[in-house]
Amino acid sequence: MARFFTLVLFLISSFACFSQTFEVDTIYKQGSIDNRVNVVILGDGFTQAELPKFTEEARKFADFFLNYAPYNVYRNYFNFFSIATPSRESGVSNPGNAPDAYPDQPGGKKDTYYGTTFGEYIHRLVVVQNYQNLTNVLAFNFPTADLVVMLVNTPFYGGSGGGIAVHTLHSAANTIGVHEIGHTFSFLNDEYWAGPQYGWEAPNMTAITDPATIKWRNWLDETNIGIFPHGEGEAAKWFKPTHANCLMEYLDRPFCAVCKEATAERILQYVSPIDQVFPKPSQGIVLSEQPKTFKLTLVEPEPNSLKVAWTLDGKLIRTGSEISLNVTDMEENSGTLVASVFDSTLLSRRDNRANERTKTVQWTLVKSNAPLVFKVKISHPGICPDAFSLLTASGCAGNVSWSTGEAGLSINVSPKATTDYTVTCKTPGQPDSTLKAKVIVFDQPKATATNTGPYFEKETIELSANGGINYSWQGPENFKSQTQTARIENATVKNSGVYEVRVVDGNGCADTATTEVKVAPILAVENPANALVQVSPNPARGFVKVTTKLAGTSLFTLFDIQGRKVMEKQFEQQTELNLNRTTGLYLYKFSNGGKEVSGKLLIE
């Protein structure tokens, strides 16, 4: 099962000296951690005396989450745990300098365990700054977490989604949390316009407008579902399935049908509806006159939408979670029993959902005292380049030999291209019997990785990859992400470096690619007399003069706060620029030969 936030064991040794163990409180445990979505709730800004408050808030959120559609349908698919970590101070840091900062909220820095803080540019964007403590706590206390939720001890509105979901204890806190989990778990995008840097393909966002090919085409006959632009200008390039009718746009709305589908499909990627099987799948289960029972233990949605079918040699013989067979049920001396389980939930109308989400279990049956039948089994009929497949022969009373020159019942093969193998059974006094086994070698995927840089500090790094269906990023500062497009907000110079992505295609084959990110520091607004360049006045209104004492051609480039280039001019020693721009903070870069400097320019 793919883990969203699984921390591999080798990380543990790398920061063992910082490790702390804490008590893991089980809120709800519906089943094995290997076949459930494991949600771990953490808390920041709760002092030792306030930890009972955290425990209560964690349980309240778990209850709210499990009763919110569509999670309420799959409540049996989730385990909930909490880990209490005391902070030295109560509350959360508040820089207080964002344009949308709350005037009645106390400012200042708090000494908290995870260093959560309101944003410097978008106040309501509450993020974790001490990610090392976060990874330590998970690695040493619950390394197999699939979804991590951070509760922040403040009544002021705020939250964020990404690698983890963060929200405060505002009166709408639980709904904020479910909204942020929509980002973190289901990869949903906001349905309000947050800026061009947040425009990308997502289950509920697309640049496609053709009703015949748009990703939510199967929902276009549903109430409130259509093809709506996000707005005007840059926003008009992107479209959403509904307008003002979804939690991803307004907190007082439920998830729209398209977001419910994406969420349900995500849950079903994690959890198999088949929890246990009896007897364990194997070859050569002997049927006699006494009935033998085959049984599935299922993880059932509410209401139960699972469809179970039992087939013997391709013929449907029973529905339901168990079946009993004896020797009279078999027409041949051997046969194959298959149990298939499909979730027919009405939450999803995705194409090919039956093929993609049907889980099967298989048994090979033989009659008692039946004659041996020479067979060959291929463990993996299709493999990725450099992978192995196990070929196993059975039913031979003599000696087995393979076209590879090997002998014995089983061989491992790793062909470079699709290959036909043969296996021969030589039994004294009987003709030789030869069978074929084809192993298909899939094409190697071609991974690509890019970023939208270079960047200045405080900008948002955007990494993008292509070439597969699953993506796993890692990079400087312990960065990790499982999304095709990954972001790092409030970037610093420490975030510079090489980022690697592992891309897995539909066949399960993988490739890696890298992209180098460059983050330049932003210098102060002030221009000392001995600076390489003088930019004045600053703040500016209408025009700005750029002066340098350096000889030769200089280049002055102006960027908006999202890092988009808005102006560029070459000059020698002095130039004047007309500033026909909207008010706000801009960034500039000055270069001359091998010398380069950057800074801020405030336009009034």
C-alpha positions as CSV (number, residue, x, y, z in Angstrom):
1,M,0.0,0.0,0.0
2,A,1.4,3.4,-1.0
3,R,2.1,5.5,2.1
4,F,1.5,9.3,1.9
5,F,3.8,10.3,4.8
6,T,5.8,7.1,5.5
7,L,9.3,7.9,6.8
8,V,11.8,5.3,5.8
9,L,13.9,3.7,8.5
10,F,17.3,5.1,7.4
11,L,16.1,8.6,8.4
12,I,15.9,7.5,12.0
13,S,19.6,7.0,12.4
14,S,20.3,10.4,10.7
15,F,18.7,12.4,13.5
16,A,18.7,10.0,16.4
17,C,20.4,12.5,18.7
18,F,17.3,14.7,18.4
19,S,14.8,12.0,19.0
20,Q,12.1,12.0,21.6
21,T,9.4,9.4,22.2
22,F,5.9,10.3,23.3
23,E,2.8,8.4,24.1
24,V,0.6,7.5,21.1
25,D,-3.0,7.8,22.0
26,T,-5.4,5.6,20.0
27,I,-8.6,7.5,19.2
28,Y,-10.1,5.0,16.8
29,K,-8.6,1.8,15.5
30,Q,-10.9,0.2,12.9
31,G,-8.3,-2.4,11.7
32,S,-4.8,-3.2,10.7
33,I,-2.4,-0.2,10.1
34,D,-1.4,-2.1,7.0
35,N,-4.8,-1.8,5.5
36,R,-6.3,1.5,6.8
37,V,-5.6,5.2,6.3
38,N,-3.7,6.0,9.4
39,V,-4.3,9.6,10.6
40,V,-2.0,11.1,13.2
41,I,-3.0,14.3,14.9
42,L,-0.3,16.5,16.4
43,G,-0.6,19.7,18.3
44,D,1.5,22.9,18.7
45,G,1.4,25.7,21.3
46,F,-0.1,23.5,24.0
47,T,1.9,23.6,27.3
48,Q,2.2,20.6,29.6
49,A,-0.8,21.8,31.5
50,E,-2.8,22.2,28.3
51,L,-2.2,18.7,26.9
52,P,-5.6,17.5,28.1
53,K,-7.1,20.3,26.0
54,F,-5.2,19.0,23.0
55,T,-6.4,15.4,23.6
56,E,-10.0,16.7,23.7
57,E,-9.6,18.8,20.5
58,A,-8.0,15.8,18.7
59,R,-10.9,13.6,19.5
60,K,-13.4,16.3,18.5
61,F,-11.7,16.7,15.2
62,A,-11.6,12.9,14.6
63,D,-15.4,12.8,15.3
64,F,-16.1,15.7,13.0
65,F,-14.0,14.3,10.2
66,L,-15.6,10.8,10.4
67,N,-19.1,12.4,10.1
68,Y,-18.2,14.6,7.1
69,A,-19.1,13.4,3.6
70,P,-17.7,11.5,1.9
71,Y,-15.4,10.4,4.9
72,N,-18.5,9.2,6.8
73,V,-19.2,6.6,4.1
74,Y,-15.7,5.2,4.7
75,R,-15.3,5.7,8.4
76,N,-14.3,2.0,8.8
77,Y,-11.3,2.7,6.5
78,F,-9.6,5.1,8.9
79,N,-7.5,4.7,12.1
80,F,-7.0,7.8,14.2
81,F,-4.1,8.4,16.7
82,S,-2.8,11.5,18.5
83,I,0.6,12.3,19.9
84,A,0.8,15.1,22.5
85,T,4.0,17.2,22.6
86,P,4.3,20.0,25.2
87,S,5.4,23.5,24.2
88,R,7.3,25.8,26.4
89,E,4.8,28.6,25.6
90,S,1.1,28.6,24.8
91,G,-0.1,29.9,21.5
92,V,1.4,30.5,18.1
93,S,3.9,33.0,16.6
94,N,2.4,36.0,14.9
95,P,4.7,38.3,12.8
96,G,1.8,40.7,12.4
97,N,3.2,42.3,9.2
98,A,1.0,40.7,6.6
99,P,-1.5,43.0,4.8
100,D,-4.4,40.9,6.1
101,A,-3.1,40.6,9.7
102,Y,-5.9,40.6,12.3
103,P,-5.6,43.9,14.2
104,D,-6.9,42.4,17.5
105,Q,-4.4,39.5,17.5
106,P,-1.4,39.8,19.8
107,G,1.9,39.7,18.0
108,G,5.3,38.3,18.8
109,K,7.2,35.0,18.6
110,K,6.2,32.0,20.7
111,D,8.6,29.2,21.8
112,T,6.5,26.2,20.6
113,Y,7.5,22.6,19.8
114,Y,6.9,22.8,16.1
115,G,7.4,26.5,15.6
116,T,4.0,27.2,13.9
117,T,3.4,30.7,12.8
118,F,1.0,32.9,11.0
119,G,2.2,34.1,7.6
120,E,4.3,37.2,6.8
121,Y,2.6,37.8,3.4
122,I,-0.7,35.9,3.8
123,H,-1.6,36.1,7.4
124,R,-4.1,33.2,7.5
125,L,-1.4,30.9,6.1
126,V,-0.4,29.1,9.2
127,V,2.7,26.8,8.7
128,V,5.1,24.7,10.6
129,Q,8.7,26.0,10.7
130,N,10.4,23.4,12.8
131,Y,9.9,20.5,10.4
132,Q,12.8,18.6,12.0
133,N,10.8,18.1,15.2
134,L,7.9,17.0,13.1
135,T,9.8,14.3,11.2
136,N,11.5,13.2,14.5
137,V,8.2,12.7,16.3
138,L,6.7,10.7,13.4
139,A,9.8,8.6,12.8
140,F,10.2,7.6,16.4
141,N,6.5,7.3,17.4
142,F,4.4,6.5,14.3
143,P,6.5,6.1,11.1
144,T,3.7,4.7,9.0
145,A,1.4,7.7,9.2
146,D,-0.6,8.3,6.0
147,L,-2.1,11.6,6.9
148,V,-0.8,14.1,9.5
149,V,-3.0,16.9,11.0
150,M,-1.5,19.7,13.1
151,L,-3.8,21.5,15.6
152,V,-2.5,24.9,16.5
153,N,-3.5,26.4,19.9
154,T,-5.0,29.7,18.9
155,P,-8.6,30.9,18.4
156,F,-7.7,33.0,15.4
157,Y,-8.6,31.8,11.9
158,G,-5.8,30.1,9.9
159,G,-4.4,26.9,8.3
160,S,-2.6,25.4,5.4
161,G,-2.4,22.3,3.3
162,G,0.6,20.5,1.7
163,G,2.7,17.7,3.2
164,I,0.6,18.0,6.3
165,A,-2.8,19.7,7.1
166,V,-2.6,22.5,9.6
167,H,-5.5,24.4,11.2
168,T,-6.2,26.5,14.3
169,L,-8.9,26.2,16.9
170,H,-11.0,28.9,15.4
171,S,-14.8,28.4,15.7
172,A,-14.7,27.1,12.1
173,A,-11.6,25.1,12.9
174,N,-12.8,21.6,12.1
175,T,-14.1,22.7,8.7
176,I,-10.8,24.5,8.0
177,G,-9.1,21.1,8.8
178,V,-11.3,19.2,6.4
179,H,-10.6,21.8,3.7
180,E,-6.9,21.6,4.2
181,I,-7.0,17.8,4.2
182,G,-8.7,18.2,0.8
183,H,-5.3,19.6,-0.4
184,T,-3.1,17.2,1.5
185,F,-4.9,13.9,1.1
186,S,-7.0,14.3,-2.1
187,F,-4.7,16.7,-4.0
188,L,-7.7,19.1,-4.5
189,N,-7.1,22.7,-5.5
190,D,-8.8,25.8,-4.1
191,E,-11.8,26.8,-6.1
192,Y,-11.3,30.4,-5.2
193,W,-8.5,32.1,-7.2
194,A,-5.4,32.3,-5.1
195,G,-3.1,33.6,-7.9
196,P,-1.4,32.2,-11.0
197,Q,1.2,30.4,-9.0
198,Y,-1.6,28.1,-7.8
199,G,-2.9,27.2,-11.3
200,W,-2.2,23.6,-12.2
201,E,-4.0,20.4,-13.2
202,A,-5.9,18.9,-10.3
203,P,-9.0,16.7,-9.9
204,N,-11.1,20.0,-9.6
205,M,-9.0,22.3,-11.8
206,T,-8.1,22.1,-15.5
207,A,-7.2,24.2,-18.5
208,I,-9.5,22.0,-20.7
209,T,-12.9,23.3,-21.6
210,D,-14.2,20.6,-24.0
211,P,-17.2,18.9,-22.3
212,A,-16.3,15.7,-24.1
213,T,-12.8,15.4,-22.6
214,I,-12.9,17.4,-19.4
215,K,-12.0,15.2,-16.4
216,W,-15.3,15.7,-14.7
217,R,-17.4,15.1,-17.9
218,N,-19.3,12.2,-16.2
219,W,-20.7,14.7,-13.7
220,L,-21.9,17.5,-16.1
221,D,-25.5,16.4,-15.7
222,E,-25.3,16.8,-11.9
223,T,-26.9,19.9,-10.2
224,N,-24.4,22.8,-9.9
225,I,-21.7,20.9,-11.9
226,G,-20.4,22.6,-15.0
227,I,-17.3,24.3,-16.4
228,F,-16.7,27.6,-14.6
229,P,-13.7,30.0,-15.1
230,H,-11.8,30.9,-11.9
231,G,-12.2,34.6,-12.8
232,E,-10.8,37.1,-15.2
233,G,-7.3,37.7,-16.6
234,E,-4.9,34.9,-15.6
235,A,-7.7,33.3,-13.7
236,A,-9.7,32.8,-16.9
237,K,-7.2,30.2,-18.1
238,W,-8.3,27.8,-15.4
239,F,-11.7,26.1,-14.8
240,K,-13.5,24.5,-11.9
241,P,-16.5,22.2,-11.7
242,T,-18.8,24.4,-9.7
243,H,-19.1,28.0,-8.5
244,A,-19.7,29.0,-4.9
245,N,-20.9,25.4,-4.1
246,C,-17.9,23.6,-2.7
247,L,-15.9,23.4,0.5
248,M,-12.8,24.1,-1.5
249,E,-14.2,27.6,-2.2
250,Y,-16.4,28.4,0.9
251,L,-16.3,26.8,4.3
252,D,-20.1,26.8,4.7
253,R,-20.5,24.5,1.7
254,P,-20.0,20.7,1.5
255,F,-17.6,19.0,-1.0
256,C,-19.0,19.2,-4.5
257,A,-19.6,15.9,-6.4
258,V,-16.2,16.1,-8.2
259,C,-14.2,16.6,-5.0
260,K,-16.2,13.8,-3.3
261,E,-15.2,11.5,-6.2
262,A,-11.5,12.4,-5.9
263,T,-11.6,11.9,-2.2
264,A,-13.3,8.5,-2.4
265,E,-10.9,7.3,-5.1
266,R,-8.0,8.4,-2.9
267,I,-9.3,6.4,0.0
268,L,-9.8,3.3,-2.2
269,Q,-6.1,3.6,-3.3
270,Y,-5.1,3.1,0.3
271,V,-7.4,0.5,1.6
272,S,-8.3,-2.9,0.0
273,P,-11.9,-4.0,0.8
274,I,-10.4,-7.5,1.3
275,D,-9.1,-7.5,4.9
276,Q,-8.5,-11.2,5.4
277,V,-8.7,-14.4,3.4
278,F,-9.3,-18.0,4.5
279,P,-7.7,-20.2,3.6
280,K,-4.6,-18.4,2.4
281,P,-4.3,-18.3,-1.4
282,S,-2.2,-21.2,-2.6
283,Q,-1.8,-23.8,-5.3
284,G,-3.1,-27.3,-5.0
285,I,-5.9,-27.0,-2.5
286,V,-7.4,-30.5,-2.5
287,L,-11.2,-30.8,-2.6
288,S,-12.8,-34.0,-1.4
289,E,-16.4,-35.1,-0.6
290,Q,-16.3,-33.0,2.6
291,P,-17.2,-29.3,1.8
292,K,-14.3,-26.8,2.1
293,T,-15.2,-23.2,3.0
294,F,-13.5,-20.2,1.4
295,K,-14.2,-16.9,3.2
296,L,-13.4,-13.2,2.8
297,T,-13.4,-10.7,5.7
298,L,-14.3,-7.3,4.2
299,V,-13.9,-3.7,5.1
300,E,-17.4,-2.4,4.4
301,P,-18.5,1.1,3.5
302,E,-21.7,2.6,5.1
303,P,-23.9,1.9,3.2
304,N,-22.2,-1.2,1.9
305,S,-21.5,-0.9,-1.8
306,L,-19.2,-3.9,-2.1
307,K,-20.1,-6.4,-4.9
308,V,-18.5,-9.9,-4.4
309,A,-18.4,-12.5,-7.1
310,W,-17.0,-16.1,-7.0
311,T,-16.0,-17.7,-10.3
312,L,-14.7,-21.2,-10.9
313,D,-12.7,-21.4,-14.2
314,G,-14.3,-18.2,-15.3
315,K,-17.9,-19.2,-14.5
316,L,-19.9,-17.3,-11.9
317,I,-21.0,-19.6,-9.2
318,R,-21.8,-17.5,-6.1
319,T,-22.0,-14.0,-4.6
320,G,-21.5,-13.0,-1.0
321,S,-18.5,-13.1,1.3
322,E,-18.0,-16.9,1.5
323,I,-18.5,-20.1,-0.4
324,S,-18.3,-23.9,0.3
325,L,-17.1,-26.3,-2.4
326,N,-16.5,-30.1,-2.6
327,V,-15.1,-32.4,-5.3
328,T,-18.5,-32.6,-7.1
329,D,-18.4,-28.9,-7.9
330,M,-15.4,-29.4,-10.2
331,E,-15.8,-30.5,-13.8
332,E,-12.1,-31.0,-14.5
333,N,-9.3,-32.5,-12.3
334,S,-8.1,-29.0,-11.5
335,G,-9.5,-25.5,-11.6
336,T,-9.1,-21.9,-10.5
337,L,-11.3,-20.3,-7.9
338,V,-11.4,-16.5,-8.0
339,A,-13.1,-14.1,-5.5
340,S,-13.5,-10.6,-6.9
341,V,-14.6,-7.5,-4.9
342,F,-15.7,-4.3,-6.5
343,D,-16.8,-1.1,-4.7
344,S,-19.8,0.1,-6.7
345,T,-20.1,3.4,-4.7
346,L,-22.2,6.1,-6.3
347,L,-19.6,8.6,-5.2
348,S,-17.5,7.9,-8.3
349,R,-18.3,7.9,-11.9
350,R,-14.7,7.6,-13.1
351,D,-14.1,5.7,-16.3
352,N,-12.8,2.2,-16.0
353,R,-13.4,2.2,-12.2
354,A,-14.5,-1.4,-12.2
355,N,-11.2,-2.6,-13.8
356,E,-9.1,-0.3,-11.6
357,R,-10.8,-1.0,-8.3
358,T,-11.7,-4.7,-8.5
359,K,-9.6,-6.7,-6.0
360,T,-9.2,-10.4,-6.5
361,V,-8.0,-13.5,-4.6
362,Q,-7.2,-16.7,-6.4
363,W,-6.9,-20.4,-5.3
364,T,-5.8,-23.4,-7.4
365,L,-8.0,-26.4,-6.7
366,V,-7.4,-30.1,-7.5
367,K,-9.6,-33.1,-7.0
368,S,-8.4,-35.7,-4.6
369,N,-6.4,-38.5,-6.3
370,A,-6.5,-36.5,-9.6
371,P,-3.7,-37.3,-12.1
372,L,-0.7,-34.8,-12.3
373,V,-1.1,-32.0,-14.8
374,F,2.1,-30.4,-16.1
375,K,1.8,-26.6,-15.6
376,V,4.0,-23.5,-15.5
377,K,3.3,-20.4,-13.4
378,I,4.7,-16.9,-14.0
379,S,5.0,-14.8,-10.9
380,H,5.1,-11.5,-12.9
381,P,4.1,-11.8,-16.6
382,G,5.0,-8.2,-17.0
383,I,8.1,-6.7,-15.4
384,C,10.0,-3.4,-15.5
385,P,13.6,-3.2,-17.0
386,D,16.1,-5.0,-14.6
387,A,13.3,-6.6,-12.6
388,F,12.9,-10.4,-12.0
389,S,10.1,-12.8,-12.6
390,L,9.9,-16.3,-11.0
391,L,8.9,-19.2,-13.3
392,T,7.6,-22.3,-11.5
393,A,6.8,-25.7,-13.0
394,S,4.5,-28.2,-11.3
395,G,2.9,-31.5,-12.1
396,C,6.0,-33.2,-13.5
397,A,6.8,-36.7,-12.2
398,G,10.2,-36.6,-13.9
399,N,12.9,-34.0,-14.4
400,V,12.3,-30.4,-15.4
401,S,14.6,-28.4,-17.7
402,W,14.4,-24.8,-19.0
403,S,15.4,-23.1,-22.2
404,T,17.9,-21.1,-20.2
405,G,19.9,-24.3,-19.6
406,E,18.8,-24.5,-15.9
407,A,17.1,-27.4,-14.2
408,G,14.8,-27.5,-11.2
409,L,11.2,-26.5,-10.5
410,S,11.8,-22.7,-10.4
411,I,14.1,-20.2,-12.0
412,N,14.5,-16.4,-11.8
413,V,14.6,-14.6,-15.1
414,S,15.5,-10.9,-15.8
415,P,15.2,-10.4,-19.6
416,K,16.2,-7.2,-21.2
417,A,13.3,-7.4,-23.7
418,T,10.1,-9.4,-24.0
419,T,11.1,-13.1,-24.1
420,D,9.5,-16.5,-24.6
421,Y,10.8,-19.2,-22.3
422,T,10.2,-23.0,-22.6
423,V,10.1,-25.6,-19.9
424,T,10.3,-29.4,-20.6
425,C,9.1,-32.3,-18.4
426,K,11.1,-35.5,-19.1
427,T,9.5,-38.6,-17.5
428,P,10.9,-42.1,-18.2
429,G,8.6,-44.1,-20.4
430,Q,6.5,-41.1,-21.4
431,P,6.8,-38.5,-24.2
432,D,8.5,-35.2,-23.3
433,S,6.0,-32.4,-22.5
434,T,7.0,-28.8,-23.3
435,L,5.2,-25.5,-22.2
436,K,5.9,-21.9,-23.1
437,A,6.1,-18.9,-20.7
438,K,6.2,-15.3,-22.0
439,V,7.6,-12.5,-19.9
440,I,6.8,-9.0,-21.1
441,V,9.3,-6.3,-20.4
442,F,7.7,-2.9,-20.2
443,D,9.2,0.3,-21.5
444,Q,11.3,2.4,-19.1
445,P,9.4,5.6,-18.2
446,K,11.1,8.9,-18.9
447,A,11.0,11.2,-15.9
448,T,11.4,14.9,-16.2
449,A,11.7,17.6,-13.5
450,T,11.6,21.3,-13.7
451,N,11.2,24.4,-11.5
452,T,9.9,27.9,-12.2
453,G,13.0,29.6,-10.7
454,P,15.3,31.3,-10.1
455,Y,13.8,32.7,-7.0
456,F,14.2,35.3,-4.4
457,E,13.9,34.6,-0.7
458,K,10.3,34.5,0.6
459,E,9.0,33.4,-2.8
460,T,7.2,30.0,-3.4
461,I,9.3,27.4,-5.1
462,E,7.3,25.3,-7.5
463,L,8.6,21.9,-8.6
464,S,6.9,20.0,-11.4
465,A,7.5,16.5,-12.8
466,N,6.1,14.4,-15.6
467,G,6.4,10.9,-16.9
468,G,4.2,8.8,-14.6
469,I,1.2,8.6,-12.3
470,N,2.9,8.6,-8.9
471,Y,5.7,11.0,-7.8
472,S,8.1,11.1,-4.8
473,W,10.3,14.2,-4.3
474,Q,13.2,14.7,-2.0
475,G,15.7,17.6,-1.6
476,P,17.5,20.0,0.7
477,E,16.3,20.7,4.2
478,N,14.7,17.2,4.4
479,F,12.1,18.2,1.8
480,K,9.7,15.5,0.8
481,S,6.5,15.4,-1.2
482,Q,4.3,12.9,-2.9
483,T,2.6,15.2,-5.4
484,Q,3.3,15.8,-9.1
485,T,3.6,19.6,-8.5
486,A,5.3,20.4,-5.2
487,R,5.7,23.7,-3.5
488,I,7.9,25.3,-0.8
489,E,6.5,28.5,0.6
490,N,8.7,31.3,2.1
491,A,11.8,29.9,0.5
492,T,15.2,30.7,1.9
493,V,18.7,30.3,0.5
494,K,18.9,27.0,2.4
495,N,16.3,25.6,0.0
496,S,18.7,26.0,-2.9
497,G,20.1,22.8,-4.3
498,V,19.2,19.7,-6.4
499,Y,15.8,18.2,-6.0
500,E,15.2,14.6,-7.2
501,V,11.9,13.1,-8.1
502,R,11.1,9.4,-8.5
503,V,8.4,8.8,-11.1
504,V,6.3,5.6,-11.3
505,D,4.2,4.8,-14.3
506,G,1.0,2.8,-14.7
507,N,3.1,-0.4,-15.0
508,G,4.8,0.2,-11.7
509,C,8.1,1.0,-13.5
510,A,10.2,3.9,-12.1
511,D,12.7,6.5,-13.3
512,T,14.3,9.5,-11.6
513,A,15.0,13.1,-12.6
514,T,16.6,16.1,-11.0
515,T,16.2,19.8,-11.2
516,E,18.4,22.5,-9.6
517,V,16.7,25.3,-7.6
518,K,18.4,28.6,-7.0
519,V,17.2,31.0,-4.3
520,A,18.9,34.4,-4.1
521,P,18.8,36.6,-0.9
522,I,16.8,39.8,-1.0
523,L,18.9,42.8,0.1
524,A,17.5,45.6,2.2
525,V,15.6,48.5,0.6
526,E,18.2,51.1,1.7
527,N,20.9,51.9,-0.8
528,P,24.2,52.9,0.9
529,A,26.4,55.3,-1.0
530,N,29.0,52.7,-1.8
531,A,26.5,50.2,-3.2
532,L,27.0,48.7,-6.7
533,V,23.7,50.3,-7.7
534,Q,21.6,53.2,-6.5
535,V,17.8,52.8,-7.0
536,S,15.9,56.0,-6.0
537,P,13.5,57.1,-4.9
538,N,12.5,54.0,-2.9
539,P,9.5,54.0,-2.3
540,A,8.9,55.2,-5.8
541,R,6.0,56.8,-7.5
542,G,5.8,57.3,-11.3
543,F,9.5,56.8,-12.1
544,V,12.7,55.5,-10.6
545,K,16.3,56.3,-11.4
546,V,19.0,53.6,-11.5
547,T,22.6,54.6,-11.2
548,T,25.9,52.7,-11.0
549,K,29.6,53.6,-10.9
550,L,30.5,50.5,-12.8
551,A,31.6,50.9,-16.4
552,G,30.2,48.9,-19.3
553,T,26.7,47.6,-19.9
554,S,24.4,46.9,-16.9
555,L,21.1,45.0,-16.8
556,F,18.3,46.0,-14.5
557,T,15.4,43.5,-14.2
558,L,12.2,44.1,-12.2
559,F,10.0,41.2,-10.8
560,D,6.7,41.2,-9.1
561,I,6.4,39.4,-5.7
562,Q,5.5,36.1,-7.4
563,G,8.8,36.2,-9.3
564,R,7.4,37.1,-12.7
565,K,9.5,39.4,-14.8
566,V,7.7,42.7,-15.5
567,M,10.5,45.0,-16.8
568,E,14.0,44.7,-18.1
569,K,16.4,47.4,-19.4
570,Q,20.1,47.5,-20.4
571,F,21.9,50.8,-19.7
572,E,25.3,52.4,-19.0
573,Q,25.9,54.0,-15.7
574,Q,22.4,55.7,-15.4
575,T,18.8,55.2,-16.6
576,E,15.4,56.4,-15.7
577,L,12.4,54.0,-15.8
578,N,8.7,54.9,-16.0
579,L,6.8,52.8,-13.4
580,N,3.3,52.2,-14.9
581,R,2.7,49.4,-12.3
582,T,0.2,48.6,-9.6
583,T,1.3,49.6,-6.1
584,G,3.1,47.0,-4.0
585,L,6.4,45.4,-3.3
586,Y,8.6,44.4,-6.2
587,L,12.0,42.8,-6.5
588,Y,14.9,43.8,-8.7
589,K,18.1,42.3,-9.9
590,F,21.1,44.3,-11.1
591,S,24.0,42.7,-13.0
592,N,27.1,44.0,-14.6
593,G,29.8,41.6,-15.8
594,G,30.3,39.1,-13.1
595,K,28.8,41.3,-10.4
596,E,25.2,40.9,-9.3
597,V,22.9,42.3,-6.6
598,S,19.2,42.1,-5.8
599,G,16.9,44.2,-3.7
600,K,13.4,45.4,-3.0
601,L,11.5,48.3,-4.6
602,L,8.3,49.6,-3.1
603,I,6.0,51.3,-5.7
604,E,3.4,53.6,-4.2
